[in-house]
């Protein structure tokens, strides 16, 4: 997903900047087109794909896991639910993240670029962490799977979030990761967008479940 965000930013930022601010500095526009720095991308992958991924490895799984028929040997792991998720949620997240990035007008100045990158990185990490909680099952809502059955996942999410707070508020690390302390509105946007992604996934699972119920009833 970060690759998609980076690609769109590289393509669109110079055009938008020249339309809104024709006299903007070309060098700053080029810098703003890089939505996240290499260090920020590496950090995001570390905190979202590290501890949460390990914790998901010990997740108990769906409630009816032992009642399902064995999967056919030639059946693709990319089921219909997986394909729908991969074709909708990343696009939805990308739109939200680009809105968060562009809202700070990163091409106007160095401070605006710093704000935009901080907002983008924080919102992206928040989204990834709620996805780890929601996507424990593609079939059942998180409340049916049991939101607190995997305590290790909660430890991992809280630890990853704490690590993000460290780089945001420790002065020496702020310059290293090219971020600054977010304002309250920045946290509100990150929380709102993360909640929107969580809701979209849960609603999608509910709709898919209803369709399966209707389809099963029609076969009887």
C-alpha positions, 0 to 999 in steps of 0.5 A: 500500500505504501508503494501505491501512496508513493506512486500517486504522490510522485505523479500528482504532487507536482501537478497539484502544486503548480495549479495551487501555487504556480510560484512554488519552489521546484526543489521543494515540490520534488521533495514533497512528491516523496510522501515517505522517506526510506527510513519512515517506510522501514520504520512502518514495516517494522512496527506493523509487520513485526510484533503484530505478525508474530502475535497473529501466528498464535491466534486461535482462528475462526470459531468453526475452523474444525467444522469446515470441509478440507480445502481442495488441493487445487483450490487457490488460497486467494478466495473470493473474500481475499480478492475482494479485500485486496481490491477494495481496502488498500484502495480505500486506505490509499485515498484516505492517506492521500487526503491526509497528506495533501491536507497539509499542502506539503509543497508550500514549505519545509514545515508543511512537508514535515507535518504532512509526512508525520500525518501520513506515517501516523495515520498509516500505522494506526490503520495497519494496527486496526487491520491486524485486529480486524483481519484475524478472520475474513469471515466473522466480525471481530466481536464474534471471533473474540477481540480479547482471545489473543492477548499477545496481539493486544500486547503487540499492538500496544507495543507498536503504538508505544514505539511510534509515540517514542519517535514522535515525541523524543527530540533526538528521534524526531530529526532522525525519522523526519517527523514532529510531535503531532497536534490534536487534530492530527491524532483526530484525523489518524483515529478517524481514518483508522476507525473508517477502515475498521468499520469498512472491513467489518461491514464488508464481512457482515455483507458477505456473511448475509450473502452466504446465508441467503445463498445457503437458504436458497439451496435448501 
